[in-house]
């Protein structure tokens, strides 16, 4: 195969119990995927596996959107929830941001701590992703009790027509 593509044999997996067993071995690392096993997300996912490795493909929905019902200059700090699954007892935070004019005042810590406290009443694991080079955010999350469990690479696939 040309163009740097690698073909890997995988098979479709449609059994939620099998997927939950594989992903549930490390619920902190796989919080997003466990949340996607819930009935709300299940119709929009296709699952594939190779041995114990699991991959999912989202389809049929737009990208997740966080709506803030105020002008951007009036929202000093916000945080959203990407995944919430009481069934699998996991949640994942997302879109945590502080307006540049009010950074360093503890607003981020307050919002994230309050959101985590609320989530912890119904889940065992709250996770999030943060850029490794965002030192201020990493320090904030570590002060709040989060620990690093894995690195990740964010990727995008752009069609040839969009690439120009």
Protein Blocks (a to p, Z undefined) as FASTA:
>chain_A
ZZhiacddddddfbfklmmmmmmmmmmlmmmmmmmmpmklmmmpccddehjbccdddehi
acddddddbdfklmmbdcddfbdcfknopacdehiacdfklgonlmmmmmmmmmmmmmmm
mpcbdcddddfklmmlmmmmmmnopacfbdcdddddddfklnZZ
